[in-house]
Amino acid sequence: MSGPYNILIMGAAYGSLLASKMLFGGHKIHHICLPAEADLINAEGFRVRLPVKGRKDPVLLDSTKLPGKVTAGGAQGVNPADYDLVGLAMQEPQYRSPGVRELLDAVAKSRVPCMSIMNMPPLPYVKRIPGLNYDALKPAYTDPTVWDNFDPACLTLCSPDPQAIRPPDEKVNVLQVTLPTNFKVAKFDNEKGTAILRDIEKDIDAVRFDPGDGTKIELPVKLRVHDSIFVPLAKWSMLLAGNYRCITADGMRTAQEAVHTNLAESKSVYDFVFDLCVMLGAKPTDLVPFEKYAAAAQSLSRPASAARALQNGAAYIERADKLVQLIARQKGLSHPAIDSQVALVDARLDANRKKAAAA
């Protein structure tokens, strides 16, 4: 079958970036989100500001003016079997919250093709990587039991490479893209799911957008479907050399500072994770060389979301840092900068939990 498809996306912030591209194909998208977000999206749709090379101002994508249809609501009363594809676009700790947890479990049992757009790969996706002790990786997850009923063949990972923020002084249905790179998704272990991804990839490639001046321009941020399950893991090196190193003992720093303050250490961490992915089965061409990432990091003028969440008192954040550390240990490897960063994040989270418990 080819589209238009019914697509369920759990999450409406980062999820609206991929949704904005899918809407060009005429697909129907339903976001699961908080009541205030849902009311706003149902009333006004959402807006995505997208920088385009060679244009001074970003292009504004308004969901109400695109061919597809977008709706939003809470986690209750949703039947995953009504959808052709499910996208997971929340942070990993959110999947254990009441309502969301039950919906995720219904998604697992429905066997509807499910694509994660998290920095933290769901445990069933990690099970597609051969030769690991998966039980020993559970401490990296906020609650690993939420993934128990997934069939790894029905779950894939899309690397959330494009960077975007919700501007703090605007409504919650506005997303500003800060780094317009491509989403890279590994194919499913079943053909039905992969065929849907390839249809959506073609739809997004075909888009020519009129920004209001009568010209038809190509837009950045494509979906790229890859045969290798290791392509989305290219993000791991970036997360450990950049995102998590935004977290400092007494606060946070920008991703640009995290990478460029001590470039030699950043490269050492990056290359360690790169080599680990190769050891797991990735080809070097599946991954991104450090120089390319370091150049992109020059424009990352904000702290990563994990650092911002910690700074705001979060008791739980995604722990891709810990996941990579635990996988490396299984291969008899460790890196002192990664070990000290993981210990620092553990300590900051512990302090946040104690503070929350005392409040």
Legacy VTK file of the C-alpha trace (Angstrom):
# vtk DataFile Version 3.0
C-alpha trace
ASCII
DATASET POLYDATA
POINTS 359 float
0.000 0.000 0.000
1.163 3.548 -0.501
-0.082 6.652 1.308
-1.565 8.836 2.393
-0.917 7.256 5.782
-2.352 7.693 9.243
0.587 8.511 11.498
0.562 8.711 15.295
3.351 10.787 16.868
3.871 10.619 20.625
5.214 14.092 21.391
4.490 17.460 19.764
7.623 19.578 20.243
10.443 17.946 18.301
7.858 15.661 16.666
6.347 18.611 14.828
9.543 19.030 12.763
9.245 15.626 11.103
5.453 16.035 11.027
5.777 19.307 9.101
7.702 17.471 6.381
5.278 14.521 6.310
2.271 16.822 5.906
3.498 17.757 2.422
2.669 14.183 1.388
-0.969 14.587 2.402
-0.634 12.261 5.411
-2.841 12.518 8.491
-0.907 13.067 11.695
-2.152 12.844 15.261
0.104 14.137 18.067
-0.088 12.872 21.640
0.730 15.777 23.951
-0.329 17.814 26.988
-3.852 19.331 27.024
-2.684 22.943 26.526
-0.524 21.920 23.551
-3.318 19.811 22.067
-5.854 22.656 22.338
-3.466 25.056 20.623
-2.571 22.618 17.808
-6.245 21.775 17.201
-7.117 25.490 17.078
-4.124 26.887 15.159
-1.965 23.991 13.947
1.767 24.401 14.488
4.525 26.533 12.953
8.046 25.438 12.089
10.726 28.000 11.227
13.291 26.480 8.915
16.562 28.145 7.865
17.260 27.684 4.135
20.711 28.160 2.608
20.974 31.356 0.590
17.901 32.973 2.185
18.206 35.711 4.792
15.052 34.815 6.712
13.877 31.357 7.710
10.956 29.821 5.830
7.767 29.450 7.899
5.900 26.169 7.565
2.321 26.544 8.799
0.678 23.142 9.269
-2.771 24.541 8.435
-1.559 25.468 4.934
0.023 22.101 4.095
-1.757 19.273 2.222
-1.988 16.850 5.171
-4.085 17.178 8.304
-2.853 17.468 11.884
-4.776 16.823 15.100
-3.677 16.436 18.710
-4.922 14.978 21.986
-4.060 13.058 25.134
-2.952 9.435 25.483
-6.375 8.099 26.492
-8.699 6.364 24.038
-6.135 6.017 21.238
-6.112 2.747 19.284
-2.682 2.189 17.672
-4.274 -0.253 15.196
-5.929 2.767 13.518
-2.467 3.935 12.374
0.041 2.810 9.750
3.091 4.170 11.564
3.859 5.365 15.102
6.599 7.905 15.875
8.146 8.166 19.343
9.220 11.792 19.791
9.178 12.258 23.568
12.185 12.076 25.888
12.793 8.548 27.178
11.787 9.230 30.844
8.320 10.391 29.716
7.270 6.950 28.500
6.724 5.708 32.034
4.262 8.473 32.903
0.630 7.427 33.521
-1.392 7.194 30.299
1.669 7.395 28.056
2.973 4.114 29.457
-0.286 2.323 28.682
-0.427 3.757 25.169
3.193 2.716 24.500
2.328 -0.808 25.632
-0.703 -0.853 23.311
1.605 0.259 20.462
3.969 -2.622 21.298
1.174 -5.193 21.295
-0.394 -3.819 18.089
2.798 -4.624 16.080
2.218 -1.401 14.088
5.599 -0.263 12.683
7.080 2.098 15.245
9.901 4.585 14.625
11.738 6.141 17.562
13.065 9.696 17.133
14.681 9.729 20.579
18.332 10.328 21.378
18.068 7.255 23.591
17.480 4.153 21.447
14.661 2.033 22.908
15.899 -1.252 24.384
14.170 -3.393 21.707
16.134 -1.498 19.038
19.393 -2.191 20.877
18.367 -5.877 20.671
18.767 -5.602 16.887
22.507 -5.152 17.546
23.904 -8.679 17.895
26.181 -9.915 20.655
25.279 -7.797 23.691
24.002 -8.691 27.144
20.779 -6.659 26.976
19.783 -7.165 30.633
23.048 -5.515 31.704
22.036 -2.368 29.785
18.776 -1.859 31.703
20.274 0.517 34.332
20.657 3.133 31.564
16.840 3.282 31.188
14.456 5.206 33.437
12.107 2.207 33.458
13.179 -0.575 31.072
9.917 -2.500 31.610
7.962 -0.067 29.396
9.693 -1.708 26.395
8.967 -5.323 27.413
6.231 -6.099 24.876
7.943 -4.742 21.751
8.998 -7.032 18.947
12.382 -5.634 17.770
11.294 -6.359 14.163
8.509 -3.754 14.512
10.700 -1.015 15.961
13.305 1.146 14.266
15.422 4.156 15.148
15.553 7.511 13.402
18.559 9.597 14.381
17.353 13.007 15.624
20.181 14.881 13.924
18.299 18.103 13.063
18.423 20.459 16.054
15.402 22.544 17.044
14.119 24.559 19.993
10.846 25.988 21.179
11.542 29.740 21.484
10.838 30.517 25.166
8.969 33.761 24.457
6.497 32.236 21.970
3.520 29.890 22.054
4.222 26.174 22.510
3.127 25.376 18.928
6.183 27.172 17.468
9.401 25.318 16.682
12.616 26.970 15.526
15.088 24.758 13.632
18.691 25.624 14.548
20.530 22.926 12.559
18.639 21.732 9.444
20.320 18.360 8.826
18.603 15.124 7.722
16.735 12.522 9.742
18.485 9.180 9.224
16.352 6.108 9.821
17.318 2.444 9.714
14.963 0.183 7.803
12.665 -2.149 9.727
13.216 -5.875 10.020
9.941 -6.221 8.107
9.175 -5.024 4.593
5.777 -3.496 5.361
7.257 -0.893 7.709
10.216 -0.177 5.439
7.907 0.397 2.438
6.047 3.093 4.426
9.340 4.818 5.302
10.455 4.772 1.658
7.125 6.291 0.544
7.499 9.114 3.079
11.144 9.637 2.038
9.983 10.073 -1.596
7.199 12.481 -0.570
9.634 14.690 1.338
12.174 14.616 -1.513
9.503 15.810 -3.949
8.595 18.918 -1.926
9.030 22.280 -3.642
7.778 25.095 -1.448
6.642 28.598 -2.341
7.752 30.844 0.551
5.387 33.553 -0.680
7.414 35.137 -3.451
6.306 32.819 -6.270
9.556 30.828 -6.326
9.556 27.076 -5.709
12.413 26.107 -3.419
13.745 22.840 -2.083
13.643 22.585 1.698
16.301 21.106 3.986
15.624 18.329 6.530
14.909 15.176 4.538
14.186 11.638 5.702
16.899 9.188 4.632
16.167 5.444 4.879
19.279 3.303 5.398
19.810 -0.462 5.170
22.282 -0.482 8.056
20.931 -0.570 11.627
24.089 1.289 12.667
23.519 4.545 10.742
21.329 6.145 13.485
24.045 5.276 16.026
26.233 7.974 14.435
24.437 10.236 16.946
26.127 8.457 19.890
29.532 10.035 19.236
27.869 13.450 18.981
25.901 12.982 22.197
28.935 11.952 24.227
31.386 14.485 22.767
28.858 17.346 22.737
25.429 17.066 24.364
26.362 15.452 27.690
29.543 17.523 28.009
27.301 20.619 28.108
26.633 19.460 31.690
29.190 20.862 34.141
29.609 20.463 37.902
28.021 23.831 38.639
25.742 24.443 35.656
25.879 24.130 31.895
27.631 25.420 28.795
26.703 25.597 25.118
27.282 22.646 22.805
29.761 24.809 20.897
31.761 25.320 24.118
31.454 21.646 25.085
33.078 20.593 21.806
35.541 23.412 21.168
36.823 24.361 24.656
39.006 21.240 24.675
38.943 19.998 21.098
41.509 17.228 21.708
39.404 15.699 24.495
36.230 16.064 22.409
37.894 14.240 19.515
39.183 11.535 21.846
35.665 10.896 23.239
34.114 11.091 19.765
36.597 8.655 18.229
36.238 6.227 21.155
32.452 6.007 20.578
32.960 5.880 16.777
35.348 2.918 17.176
32.914 1.211 19.569
30.152 1.434 16.924
32.521 -0.105 14.369
33.269 -2.901 16.841
29.507 -3.520 17.150
29.245 -3.934 13.368
28.997 -0.448 11.848
30.972 0.410 8.744
32.979 3.649 9.122
30.886 5.031 6.231
27.705 4.526 8.355
29.046 7.124 10.770
30.001 10.814 10.678
33.668 11.883 10.900
34.620 14.108 13.838
35.643 17.053 11.626
32.164 17.280 10.112
30.528 17.214 13.542
32.979 19.744 15.023
32.199 22.149 12.157
28.425 21.775 12.732
28.911 22.250 16.490
30.271 25.763 15.824
26.658 26.873 15.279
25.198 25.173 18.388
24.927 28.239 20.585
22.698 26.724 23.287
23.216 23.999 25.876
21.775 20.608 24.870
18.293 19.636 26.101
19.712 17.170 28.664
21.742 19.979 30.250
18.773 22.359 30.260
16.551 19.701 31.865
19.127 19.018 34.604
19.531 22.742 35.236
15.746 23.031 35.615
15.742 20.350 38.313
14.768 17.246 36.292
14.938 14.060 38.361
15.354 11.916 35.214
16.887 12.576 31.792
17.776 10.356 28.837
21.003 8.486 29.658
22.573 7.658 26.314
25.878 8.484 28.033
25.353 5.618 30.471
24.114 3.260 27.733
27.293 3.791 25.698
29.436 3.378 28.824
27.739 0.052 29.660
28.057 -1.242 26.077
31.754 -0.308 26.047
32.288 -2.150 29.342
30.864 -5.309 27.784
33.635 -5.015 25.186
36.256 -4.499 27.906
36.628 -0.790 27.078
36.347 2.468 28.986
37.266 6.113 28.503
38.209 8.290 31.518
36.387 11.391 30.214
33.196 9.368 29.616
33.415 7.731 33.061
33.831 11.099 34.791
30.995 12.665 32.766
28.616 9.786 33.598
29.553 10.098 37.285
28.930 13.855 37.138
25.465 13.379 35.569
24.650 10.694 38.168
25.602 13.131 40.944
23.621 16.040 39.493
20.517 13.820 39.057
20.914 12.484 42.601
21.015 16.051 43.935
17.895 16.957 41.923
16.002 13.911 43.266
16.949 14.691 46.871
15.834 18.294 46.407
12.500 17.144 44.891
11.948 14.672 47.731
12.600 17.382 50.333
10.275 19.898 48.680
LINES 1 360
359 0 1 2 3 4 5 6 7 8 9 10 11 12 13 14 15 16 17 18 19 20 21 22 23 24 25 26 27 28 29 30 31 32 33 34 35 36 37 38 39 40 41 42 43 44 45 46 47 48 49 50 51 52 53 54 55 56 57 58 59 60 61 62 63 64 65 66 67 68 69 70 71 72 73 74 75 76 77 78 79 80 81 82 83 84 85 86 87 88 89 90 91 92 93 94 95 96 97 98 99 100 101 102 103 104 105 106 107 108 109 110 111 112 113 114 115 116 117 118 119 120 121 122 123 124 125 126 127 128 129 130 131 132 133 134 135 136 137 138 139 140 141 142 143 144 145 146 147 148 149 150 151 152 153 154 155 156 157 158 159 160 161 162 163 164 165 166 167 168 169 170 171 172 173 174 175 176 177 178 179 180 181 182 183 184 185 186 187 188 189 190 191 192 193 194 195 196 197 198 199 200 201 202 203 204 205 206 207 208 209 210 211 212 213 214 215 216 217 218 219 220 221 222 223 224 225 226 227 228 229 230 231 232 233 234 235 236 237 238 239 240 241 242 243 244 245 246 247 248 249 250 251 252 253 254 255 256 257 258 259 260 261 262 263 264 265 266 267 268 269 270 271 272 273 274 275 276 277 278 279 280 281 282 283 284 285 286 287 288 289 290 291 292 293 294 295 296 297 298 299 300 301 302 303 304 305 306 307 308 309 310 311 312 313 314 315 316 317 318 319 320 321 322 323 324 325 326 327 328 329 330 331 332 333 334 335 336 337 338 339 340 341 342 343 344 345 346 347 348 349 350 351 352 353 354 355 356 357 358
